[in-house]
Amino acid sequence: MGTTKSVAAGLALLASLFLSSAQAQNLPKIAEFYFDEDMAAKPVQALPPEQDGLVDQLMKLRERSRKGADATVQLAGIAYAEGRAELGTQLYGEALSSVSANSIQARSIHWNQGWDLYRSGDAQAALAHWGIAAEGVRGNAGWVPPTLALALWKLGRRDEAIAWYAAAARTEPQQWNDAARFPQLLPEWKDEERATLAEVQQAWAANPPAWP
């Protein structure tokens, strides 16, 4: 039991140190266009969320399957949704330690933890994880401008948020010039998240920044 607690404490410490380092890093430089898809930018689901006995089945997958990291990430998401942020952080740390730091899987873990953190009220930590996920993309992924704009606006960094939103608008002006299209463009976002981005869109429309 003591060993288990020591391992858990060590993972929590590593996660804390990682986050402090990540928060100190700058975001990627804004590019002109963001046309690329990113296979890492999607919810990790080792099993369907509606499956009976989901937590028990995910625990089994953690021990017995090649989907162990995915199961751990999905469990972390459940922990965050239940308000158990410390456990969620520990599980994400375990998942990250089990994959290559430069892999698509690692970027997916950062992307997913970013959303869990944002929805738990920690936009600063979310931004750090999304920044890492964005840095590792080969190309310019379409999810990056609106997602970073969302977190930056929430943090009161409004000029930066508008600059990132402008990148989305340059890329697909017919899509991003009207917030009424957000439910179609961002179907997995919550209503309040789309509403926050609509504030960014309105500020951008009032005074679109020039490029570059």
Residue frames as qw, qx, qy, qz and C-alpha x, y, z in Angstrom:
[[0.000, 0.886, 0.464, 0.000, 0.00, 0.00, 0.00],
 [0.321, -0.782, 0.105, 0.524, 2.87, 2.34, 0.87],
 [0.410, -0.116, 0.596, 0.680, 4.49, 1.68, -2.50],
 [0.207, 0.631, 0.666, 0.340, 1.25, 2.44, -4.34],
 [0.131, -0.938, -0.254, 0.194, 0.88, 5.73, -2.49],
 [0.414, -0.577, 0.321, 0.626, 4.49, 6.63, -3.23],
 [0.371, 0.189, 0.670, 0.615, 4.04, 5.96, -6.95],
 [0.070, 0.812, 0.552, 0.173, 0.84, 8.02, -7.01],
 [0.273, -0.880, -0.051, 0.385, 2.55, 10.87, -5.18],
 [0.448, -0.323, 0.483, 0.679, 5.49, 10.73, -7.58],
 [0.288, 0.453, 0.670, 0.512, 3.21, 10.85, -10.62],
 [0.067, -0.916, -0.395, 0.033, 1.31, 13.80, -9.15],
 [0.375, -0.730, 0.164, 0.547, 4.59, 15.63, -8.51],
 [0.421, -0.031, 0.606, 0.675, 5.81, 14.97, -12.06],
 [0.171, 0.694, 0.619, 0.325, 2.53, 16.22, -13.47],
 [0.204, -0.925, -0.199, 0.250, 2.80, 19.37, -11.36],
 [0.419, -0.531, 0.365, 0.640, 6.39, 20.00, -12.46],
 [0.375, 0.267, 0.680, 0.571, 5.46, 19.38, -16.09],
 [0.072, 0.840, 0.520, 0.140, 2.57, 21.81, -15.90],
 [0.289, -0.848, 0.008, 0.444, 4.68, 24.54, -14.32],
 [0.404, -0.278, 0.546, 0.680, 7.20, 24.13, -17.14],
 [0.279, 0.477, 0.714, 0.431, 4.50, 24.04, -19.82],
 [0.025, -0.910, -0.396, 0.119, 2.85, 27.20, -18.51],
 [0.319, -0.714, 0.206, 0.588, 6.16, 29.01, -18.83],
 [0.442, 0.053, 0.647, 0.619, 6.43, 28.19, -22.51],
 [0.272, 0.369, -0.123, -0.880, 5.19, 30.47, -25.25],
 [0.740, 0.424, 0.450, -0.264, 2.39, 29.51, -27.59],
 [0.624, 0.198, 0.525, 0.543, 3.22, 28.61, -31.20],
 [0.012, -0.328, 0.196, 0.924, 3.72, 31.51, -33.56],
 [0.581, 0.545, 0.425, -0.430, 0.54, 32.32, -35.48],
 [0.359, 0.016, 0.703, 0.614, 0.60, 31.19, -39.10],
 [0.266, 0.126, -0.243, -0.924, -1.41, 32.71, -41.91],
 [0.731, -0.009, -0.349, -0.587, -3.64, 29.70, -42.64],
 [0.354, -0.235, 0.844, -0.328, -4.80, 26.55, -40.82],
 [0.704, 0.203, -0.358, -0.579, -6.12, 24.05, -43.33],
 [0.383, 0.260, -0.886, 0.032, -4.69, 20.80, -41.92],
 [0.827, -0.397, -0.233, -0.325, -6.50, 18.03, -40.08],
 [0.004, -0.531, 0.747, -0.400, -5.04, 16.56, -36.91],
 [0.702, -0.150, -0.675, -0.171, -5.73, 12.96, -36.00],
 [0.363, -0.049, -0.695, 0.619, -4.73, 13.67, -32.39],
 [0.202, -0.045, 0.220, -0.953, -7.47, 16.24, -31.85],
 [0.647, -0.250, -0.490, -0.529, -10.33, 13.99, -30.89],
 [0.651, -0.496, 0.361, -0.447, -11.73, 12.52, -27.67],
 [0.222, 0.315, -0.922, 0.040, -9.94, 9.35, -26.59],
 [0.790, -0.135, 0.207, -0.561, -12.45, 6.54, -26.09],
 [0.023, -0.294, 0.955, 0.043, -11.18, 3.03, -25.46],
 [0.051, 0.368, 0.928, -0.032, -14.80, 1.98, -24.96],
 [0.130, -0.585, -0.453, -0.660, -18.17, 3.56, -25.82],
 [0.074, -0.273, 0.438, -0.854, -19.16, 6.01, -23.05],
 [0.695, -0.194, -0.018, -0.692, -22.62, 4.46, -22.80],
 [0.635, 0.098, -0.767, 0.000, -21.30, 0.95, -22.11],
 [0.756, -0.595, -0.118, -0.246, -22.57, -0.71, -18.94],
 [0.831, -0.475, 0.077, 0.279, -19.99, -0.97, -16.18],
 [0.527, 0.802, -0.127, 0.250, -17.74, 1.43, -18.06],
 [0.187, -0.831, 0.478, -0.214, -15.33, 2.22, -15.24],
 [0.795, -0.298, 0.527, -0.034, -14.84, -1.45, -14.35],
 [0.857, 0.426, 0.234, 0.172, -14.24, -2.37, -17.97],
 [0.325, 0.878, -0.242, 0.255, -11.76, 0.47, -18.42],
 [0.474, -0.695, 0.525, -0.131, -9.88, -0.65, -15.31],
 [0.887, -0.002, 0.451, 0.094, -9.53, -4.10, -16.85],
 [0.680, 0.693, 0.055, 0.232, -8.29, -2.64, -20.12],
 [0.080, -0.916, 0.368, -0.139, -5.64, -0.68, -18.24],
 [0.583, -0.506, 0.635, -0.028, -4.09, -3.91, -17.05],
 [0.719, 0.054, 0.688, 0.079, -4.65, -6.30, -19.93],
 [0.611, 0.676, 0.400, 0.097, -4.81, -4.52, -23.25],
 [0.506, 0.149, 0.218, 0.821, -2.80, -2.56, -25.79],
 [0.084, -0.735, -0.322, -0.591, -5.47, 0.08, -25.23],
 [0.563, -0.460, -0.487, 0.483, -4.15, 0.64, -21.73],
 [0.227, -0.117, -0.049, 0.966, -3.15, 4.26, -22.34],
 [0.261, -0.332, -0.444, -0.790, -6.49, 5.04, -24.00],
 [0.561, -0.540, -0.625, -0.048, -8.35, 3.44, -21.10],
 [0.470, -0.357, -0.360, 0.723, -6.33, 5.52, -18.65],
 [0.030, 0.065, 0.156, 0.985, -7.13, 8.73, -20.53],
 [0.419, -0.442, -0.553, -0.568, -10.83, 7.89, -20.62],
 [0.583, -0.517, -0.564, 0.273, -10.78, 7.20, -16.88],
 [0.326, -0.169, -0.165, 0.915, -9.03, 10.53, -16.35],
 [0.174, -0.272, -0.345, -0.881, -11.81, 12.29, -18.22],
 [0.557, -0.532, -0.603, -0.206, -14.41, 10.59, -16.04],
 [0.538, -0.382, -0.435, 0.613, -12.49, 11.68, -12.93],
 [0.117, -0.001, 0.027, 0.993, -12.42, 15.31, -14.06],
 [0.354, -0.384, -0.499, -0.692, -16.13, 15.21, -14.92],
 [0.634, -0.539, -0.554, 0.021, -16.84, 13.97, -11.39],
 [0.220, -0.922, 0.117, -0.295, -14.82, 16.81, -9.87],
 [0.846, -0.440, 0.192, 0.231, -11.87, 14.60, -8.94],
 [0.419, 0.875, -0.242, 0.020, -9.20, 16.73, -10.56],
 [0.310, -0.682, 0.662, -0.014, -6.31, 15.30, -8.52],
 [0.741, 0.020, 0.671, 0.028, -7.11, 11.78, -9.65],
 [0.669, 0.719, 0.187, -0.019, -7.59, 12.97, -13.22],
 [0.130, 0.891, -0.435, -0.016, -4.18, 14.65, -13.17],
 [0.515, -0.440, 0.736, 0.005, -2.58, 11.49, -11.80],
 [0.777, 0.291, 0.558, 0.006, -4.16, 9.32, -14.49],
 [0.528, 0.848, -0.046, -0.007, -3.13, 11.68, -17.28],
 [0.138, -0.789, 0.598, 0.023, 0.40, 11.57, -15.89],
 [0.677, -0.139, 0.722, 0.021, 0.34, 7.77, -16.04],
 [0.733, 0.590, 0.338, -0.009, -0.92, 7.84, -19.62],
 [0.304, 0.914, -0.269, -0.016, 1.77, 10.30, -20.73],
 [0.342, -0.642, 0.686, 0.022, 4.50, 8.26, -19.06],
 [0.741, 0.047, 0.670, 0.005, 3.45, 5.18, -21.05],
 [0.673, 0.666, 0.291, 0.140, 3.82, 6.71, -24.54],
 [0.594, 0.112, 0.120, 0.788, 6.57, 8.42, -26.53],
 [0.106, -0.623, -0.249, 0.734, 6.73, 12.13, -25.78],
 [0.086, 0.386, -0.388, -0.832, 6.78, 13.02, -29.50],
 [0.120, 0.224, 0.932, 0.259, 4.01, 10.66, -30.58],
 [0.321, -0.358, -0.423, -0.768, 0.56, 11.44, -31.91],
 [0.589, -0.488, -0.645, 0.013, -0.76, 9.61, -28.86],
 [0.411, -0.310, -0.373, 0.772, 1.05, 12.00, -26.52],
 [0.057, -0.078, -0.155, -0.983, -0.37, 15.02, -28.36],
 [0.476, -0.417, -0.608, -0.480, -3.83, 13.48, -28.13],
 [0.540, -0.456, -0.597, 0.380, -3.41, 13.10, -24.38],
 [0.211, -0.192, -0.154, 0.946, -2.44, 16.77, -24.08],
 [0.240, -0.225, -0.417, -0.847, -5.39, 17.81, -26.27],
 [0.550, -0.473, -0.656, -0.207, -7.83, 15.78, -24.17],
 [0.479, -0.419, -0.493, 0.593, -6.44, 16.97, -20.86],
 [0.079, 0.051, 0.064, 0.994, -6.69, 20.53, -22.12],
 [0.420, -0.391, -0.464, -0.674, -10.43, 20.15, -22.56],
 [0.624, -0.476, -0.606, 0.127, -10.88, 18.49, -19.18],
 [0.402, -0.247, -0.303, 0.828, -8.93, 21.28, -17.51],
 [0.091, -0.188, -0.215, -0.954, -10.81, 24.00, -19.34],
 [0.544, -0.435, -0.514, -0.500, -14.15, 22.47, -18.39],
 [0.635, -0.437, -0.527, 0.357, -12.94, 22.21, -14.81],
 [0.160, -0.974, -0.157, 0.023, -12.34, 25.95, -14.73],
 [0.545, -0.591, 0.313, 0.505, -8.56, 26.02, -15.29],
 [0.620, 0.780, 0.081, -0.021, -8.14, 27.81, -18.61],
 [0.028, -0.852, 0.516, 0.078, -4.47, 28.58, -17.90],
 [0.515, -0.297, 0.801, 0.073, -3.51, 24.93, -17.54],
 [0.726, 0.492, 0.476, -0.063, -5.70, 24.04, -20.51],
 [0.392, 0.896, -0.170, -0.115, -3.85, 26.58, -22.64],
 [0.246, -0.661, 0.701, 0.110, -0.52, 25.04, -21.64],
 [0.623, 0.019, 0.781, 0.051, -1.58, 21.57, -22.77],
 [0.625, 0.707, 0.325, -0.068, -3.17, 22.82, -25.98],
 [0.140, 0.899, -0.371, -0.188, -0.02, 24.77, -26.75],
 [0.384, -0.417, 0.810, 0.150, 2.06, 21.61, -26.47],
 [0.652, 0.350, 0.672, -0.009, -0.40, 19.68, -28.65],
 [0.469, 0.866, 0.099, -0.142, -0.30, 22.45, -31.26],
 [0.104, -0.797, 0.544, 0.242, 3.50, 22.68, -31.27],
 [0.473, -0.238, 0.832, 0.165, 3.83, 19.05, -32.28],
 [0.696, 0.561, 0.391, -0.220, 1.50, 19.18, -35.29],
 [0.419, -0.088, 0.577, 0.695, 3.03, 18.64, -38.71],
 [0.042, 0.518, 0.555, 0.650, 1.37, 21.47, -40.55],
 [0.158, -0.095, 0.265, -0.947, -1.21, 23.95, -39.29],
 [0.084, -0.341, -0.936, 0.025, -4.19, 22.16, -37.74],
 [0.194, -0.525, -0.402, -0.724, -7.62, 23.71, -38.06],
 [0.570, -0.642, -0.511, 0.046, -8.52, 23.16, -34.39],
 [0.554, -0.129, -0.285, 0.771, -5.73, 25.40, -33.14],
 [0.048, 0.311, 0.041, 0.948, -6.98, 28.98, -33.82],
 [0.516, -0.551, -0.267, -0.599, -10.49, 28.73, -32.30],
 [0.798, -0.399, -0.425, 0.154, -9.36, 26.59, -29.38],
 [0.519, -0.070, -0.257, 0.812, -6.48, 28.83, -28.34],
 [0.106, -0.412, -0.138, -0.895, -8.69, 31.87, -28.90],
 [0.643, -0.557, -0.438, -0.291, -11.25, 30.38, -26.50],
 [0.731, -0.387, -0.352, 0.438, -8.74, 29.92, -23.67],
 [0.378, 0.105, -0.065, 0.917, -7.01, 33.25, -24.23],
 [0.268, -0.530, -0.255, -0.763, -10.29, 35.15, -24.16],
 [0.719, -0.555, -0.413, -0.063, -11.28, 33.36, -20.95],
 [0.688, -0.281, -0.230, 0.628, -7.97, 34.47, -19.43],
 [0.047, -0.925, -0.154, 0.345, -8.53, 38.09, -20.42],
 [0.386, -0.370, 0.497, 0.684, -5.78, 38.02, -23.06],
 [0.543, 0.647, 0.427, -0.322, -8.13, 39.52, -25.58],
 [0.299, 0.770, -0.388, -0.409, -5.76, 40.90, -28.20],
 [0.117, -0.342, 0.916, 0.171, -4.10, 37.49, -28.47],
 [0.484, 0.315, 0.787, -0.217, -7.48, 35.76, -28.67],
 [0.504, 0.755, 0.118, -0.402, -8.57, 38.03, -31.52],
 [0.140, 0.668, -0.645, -0.344, -5.27, 37.44, -33.34],
 [0.255, -0.094, 0.961, 0.060, -5.78, 33.68, -33.16],
 [0.514, 0.535, 0.595, -0.311, -9.40, 33.96, -34.24],
 [0.348, 0.763, -0.223, -0.496, -8.27, 36.02, -37.21],
 [0.065, -0.382, 0.872, 0.299, -6.22, 33.04, -38.38],
 [0.378, 0.312, 0.867, -0.094, -9.39, 30.93, -38.53],
 [0.394, 0.765, 0.287, -0.422, -11.20, 33.71, -40.37],
 [0.148, 0.671, -0.539, -0.488, -8.38, 34.07, -42.92],
 [0.206, -0.152, 0.950, 0.179, -8.42, 30.33, -43.53],
 [0.011, 0.439, 0.861, 0.256, -12.18, 29.91, -44.02],
 [0.076, 0.004, 0.134, -0.988, -13.79, 33.36, -44.10],
 [0.528, -0.217, -0.445, -0.690, -17.20, 32.07, -45.13],
 [0.651, -0.305, -0.692, 0.069, -17.28, 29.76, -42.13],
 [0.501, -0.323, -0.492, 0.635, -15.89, 31.91, -39.33],
 [0.039, 0.218, 0.042, 0.974, -17.41, 35.30, -40.13],
 [0.579, -0.370, -0.187, -0.702, -20.73, 34.36, -38.50],
 [0.190, -0.276, 0.816, -0.470, -21.11, 32.88, -35.02],
 [0.792, 0.097, 0.157, -0.581, -24.41, 31.32, -36.09],
 [0.787, 0.363, -0.482, -0.128, -22.32, 28.63, -37.80],
 [0.097, -0.558, 0.749, -0.344, -20.53, 27.59, -34.62],
 [0.786, -0.106, 0.492, -0.360, -22.87, 24.67, -33.79],
 [0.893, 0.446, -0.030, -0.060, -22.03, 23.19, -37.20],
 [0.451, 0.700, -0.484, 0.268, -18.32, 23.99, -37.01],
 [0.042, 0.394, -0.753, 0.526, -17.85, 23.03, -33.36],
 [0.715, -0.298, -0.436, -0.459, -20.40, 20.28, -32.64],
 [0.726, -0.208, -0.583, 0.299, -18.48, 18.83, -29.67],
 [0.140, 0.217, -0.344, 0.903, -18.16, 22.19, -27.90],
 [0.104, -0.558, -0.734, 0.373, -20.60, 23.09, -25.13],
 [0.117, 0.857, 0.422, 0.273, -23.06, 25.95, -25.62],
 [0.335, -0.914, -0.007, 0.229, -21.19, 28.19, -23.19],
 [0.585, -0.304, 0.431, 0.616, -17.91, 27.54, -25.03],
 [0.361, 0.487, 0.547, 0.577, -19.45, 28.53, -28.34],
 [0.112, -0.942, -0.308, -0.066, -20.94, 31.60, -26.64],
 [0.487, -0.708, 0.182, 0.478, -17.49, 32.62, -25.39],
 [0.498, -0.003, 0.540, 0.679, -16.02, 32.20, -28.86],
 [0.194, 0.771, 0.517, 0.318, -18.90, 34.28, -30.24],
 [0.259, -0.926, -0.050, 0.270, -17.62, 37.14, -28.06],
 [0.496, -0.385, 0.464, 0.625, -14.22, 36.72, -29.72],
 [0.397, 0.417, 0.647, 0.500, -15.86, 36.70, -33.15],
 [0.020, 0.929, 0.366, 0.050, -17.71, 39.92, -32.39],
 [0.358, -0.810, 0.184, 0.426, -14.52, 41.63, -31.23],
 [0.506, -0.096, 0.604, 0.608, -12.69, 40.40, -34.34],
 [0.301, 0.642, 0.606, 0.359, -15.49, 41.60, -36.64],
 [0.111, -0.956, -0.205, 0.178, -15.42, 45.05, -35.03],
 [0.029, 0.901, -0.401, -0.162, -11.72, 45.50, -35.80],
 [0.980, 0.141, 0.045, 0.130, -10.10, 42.69, -37.83],
 [0.424, -0.710, 0.386, 0.409, -6.33, 42.72, -37.34],
 [0.569, 0.712, -0.342, -0.229, -4.18, 43.01, -40.43],
 [0.921, -0.144, 0.282, 0.227, -1.84, 40.22, -41.54],
 [0.694, -0.113, -0.626, 0.336, 0.99, 39.87, -40.82]]
